[in-house]
Amino acid sequence: MNEPVLVIMAAGLGSRYGGGGLKQIDPVGPKGERIIDYSLYDAWRAGFRKAVCVIKEDMLEEFRREISGPAEKYMQIEYAFQRMEDIPCGQIPEGREKPWGTGHAALAGAKVVGEAPYAVINADDFYGRRAYQKVFQFLQNVQDGPLMDLCMVGYQVANTVTDNGMVSRGVCETRDGMLTRVVERTKISKLPEGKIGYTEDDGATWTYLPPDTPVSMQLWGFTPQFTQGLEREFARFMQEDLEKNPLKGEFYLPFAVNALVEQGQAQVRVLESPDKWYGVTYRADRQSVVDALQRLTDQGEYPSPVWS
């Protein structure tokens, strides 16, 4: 069987704080490393030897120079481009500028992967070493049967929220370690009373989430058969859902996974992680990430610089 490949959804890197270019992504490591540097390093330690970076085409030269160059001494790095015009049917709505979403980005990367099993991650989320180990081990042994055999790393929601605003998370329902449903909640927040909840009406009402509720942070393990399902779901989105919000509607990766589970075409094993997620959703998050990576470096978890 082909060795597992890592797909990194990085097309949004240049716009985290507004403006273009990778220089908009703050260095957070002791030697100026970005979160994606740690992701590539952790994946390499887990056993991944090939990565596909999904980027905007105009990022290629700078991305190679600033991010993938050091890693290419250890891993094979290939590139996929997330293009607005890469759609299966219909036309781009007039005035549409927003990308099609994480499902579209994952599909762009999967087409470059080909017939190997693959993991999918966000470029600007820090997942922790153990998460990559779990996914790699799963993908090394995976074989589709009557159902697509998939996996995701589930984090406790309390370990994934920020003090500085709302976040989006795929809230999961599980049974016997298997995913039964995942719903993308785009407005999850810490609340003044110390609880965590999400709102669907701009804060007028809140639905509370237990702190150990499993959520998806977009660390998935897929097989080539899933790519076919992802293509079908994206075509359905374009035909049936886009008209509801033609300028801003997005095809989220968890939507596709959930649809295939509900249709009885896929099963998803939830690999639990007790680790804390780190990411820079807001500018004010940056210092906590810097402090965490310095602490992990001091503890010997990472060399400094990472690719030393």
N, C-alpha and C positions, 0 to 999 in steps of 0.2 A: 504494500500500500504506500502511496505517496506520503512523505513526511508532512506534518502539520505546518501551516503557514499563518503568519500573523498579519491581519489587515488593520491598518491604522487609519481611522477617519480623521483627516487633518485638513480638509478643505476650508474649515472655518478659522484656522489659526490666525490668519492675518487680520481678523476683524474683532478679536476679543475686546479690545478697548477702543475700537473705532480706527478708521484709517487702514491703509494697506501695508503689507510687508510683514515678515516674520519678526522684525525688531519690535513690533507691538506686543510680542509675548515676552513677559518679564523673565529674566533668569531668576531661578529660585534656589539652586544648589550652591554649595560653598565655593565652587569654581565657575559659577555662572551657568550651570546646567539648567535646562528647561525640563519640565515634567516628562516630555516625550523622550528625552535622553534616558531617564530612569526606566521608562516603559520598555524601550528597546533593550536595555541592559538586563532587566528582570526577565524578559522573554528569552534572551540569549542564554541566561543562566538556567532557565527551565528546560531548554532543549530546542527552541525554535532557531532555525538557521536561515529562514527566508522571511522577509516582510514585504508587504505591498502597501505603499503609502498613497492614500487617496487625497489628492490635492487639487487646487486650481492650477490650470496650465501655466499661468503667469508666475506661479510660485516656484517652478521647477529649479531654476538656477540657484536661487537663494536657499531653497530647502536643501539641495545637495551640498552646498557650501557650508551651511550653518548647522545642519542637523544630521543628515544621513551620512555625510562624509566620514566622520569618525567610526560610525557603526559598520560601514562597508568593509572595514578590515576584518570583521568577525562574521558578518551576515551578508547574504545576498539581498539587495534592496531593489525592488522594482516599483513602478509608479503607475497609478491609474488616475485619470482626470475626471472629476465630477463636472459634467457639462450640462447646462440648462437644456440644450437641444436634444440630449439623449433620452428620448421618451418613446414608448412603444406605439402610441397612437395619439390622435388629436393634434391640437396646436397649442403653442404657448399662449396663455391668455394675454391680451394686450395690457401692457403696464406691469406685467409680472417681472420682478427682479429677485425675489427671494428664492434661494435654492429649494430643491424638492424635498429635502429632509434626510434623516439618517438612513432610512430604508434605501433610498436612491444611492447614497454614498456607499453603503455596504454592497449594493449590487454592482456598482462600478468596480470595486475592489475584487469582488468574487469572480467577475469575468476574466480578470487577469490571473487569478489563482488557478482556475481551470478545474482539474479533477482531484485536487487534494482537499482533505479536511482543513478547516481554517477557523481561527479565532478572530473576533472583531472587537476593537476597543475604540474609545475616544482618545484623541491625541493629548487632551489637556486634563485628563483625570489620572491621579496616582492610585493604583490599585493594590500595590504591595506584592512582594515576591511570591507568597504562597498561592495567590490567585492564579498566577501564570503556571505554576507547577501543577495545580489541580486541572486546569483546562488542557494543558499539554498532555498529561497522562490520560485524560479522557479521550482526546482526539487520536492518540496513538493506537487505541484499542477499539475505536468506534466502527461499527458496521451497521448500515441501514438494513432493517428487516422490512416487515409489512409497514412499519412506520418510520419516518425520518427520526433518527436518534440524535438529539441535540442536547446541549447543556447551557447553563448560565451560572455565573457566580452571583450569589445572593448576599447582599450586605444588610445588616440591621439598620433600619432607617435612622436610628439615633446616631449612628456613626457616619452619616452622609449629609447632615444638614449643616447650615452655616448660621452664625450669629448675625449675619449682615443682610438678610433678605430671603426671598422665596427661591426655591429650587424646583427643577422638574425631575421626577423619578418614576420609574415603572414599578408600581405597587403590585406585589405578587400575592397570589393565593396558591397554597401548596397542599398536597396530600401525599403522605408517605414519601417525602423527598422529591416529588414530581410536581412540576408546575401545572396548575389547572387553569390559571387565568392571570394575565398581566394587563394592567390598565395604566396608561401614561397620565400621571397627575402633574400638571404644569405649575401648580401653586402650592407647594408644601413649605411649611414654615415652623420654626420654633415659636411657641406662644408664651405670653407673659406669665401664665401660671405654671410654666415648666413643662407643659405638654407639647406634643407635635401633632400637627393636623394639616389638612388641605382644604382649600375653599374652591368653590366653583361659581361664586357670585361676588368676587372681589372683596371678600372678608365679611360679608353680612352674616354668613353662617360658616361653621367649621365642622369637619368630620375628623374626629381624633384617631390617631394611629398609635397602637402600642409601640414602645420603643424598639422591640425586637421584630417588628414587622419586616419581612424580607423585601428588599427592593432591588431592581435591576439598575446597575450603573453602566450598562452597555458593554459588559464583558461576556460575550457569547461564544459558544463553540458550535460550529455548523459543519454539515457534510455537503458534497456537491449536489446531492438531490435537493437540499434546501434552496440552493440557488434557483432552481427551476420554479419552486414554490414562490420565492421572492419575486421573480419576474411576473408570475401570474397575478400576485397580489398588487404589484405596482400598476400593471395594466388595468386591473379592476379599479384601483384608486383613481386613475386618470379618467376612466369612463363613468364612474358612479359617484365619487366623492368630491372631486375637484370643483365641480360646479357650485358646491355649497360655499366655498371660500376661494375663488379663483386666484386671488392675488397673494394670499398668505397661507393657504392650506398646505400641510406638510404630510408626507408619507413617512411615519415613524417606524423604525425597525421593530419595536415591540408590537405594533399593530399587526405586522405580517406574521410574527411568531404566534401571537394570540389567535389569529384567524386560522392558521394551520392546525393548532391544537384543537380549537373548537370544531373544525371540520373532520377531526379524527385522522389527520394525515401525519401528525408529528407528536412525539413525546419529548419533554424537556426535563432533564435531571437538574435539580438545583444544588449546586456545590456551595455550601455555606462558608462564608468568610467572617471571622471575628474581627478582622482588621478595620482600622479607621480609614475611610476614604479621605483623600486630600485633593483639593482643586481650587482654582481661582475663578470662581463664578463672579465675584465682585472685587474691586480693587482692594477693599479692606480685608479680603481673605489672604492676601499675599503673605503677610508677616507670619501667619500661623503655619503656612506651608514652608516658608524659609526656616522657621524654628524646628519644624518636624524633620526636615531633611538634614539639617545640621545635627540634630540629635541622633538620627539613624547613622549618619556618617561617623560621629564620635563613638558610637557603639560598635563600629566595625561592620555594619550591614552593607555599606557601600564604600568603594574606594573614592579617593578624591584626587584628580577628577575621575568621573565615572569610567570613561574609556582611557584608563592610564596604562 
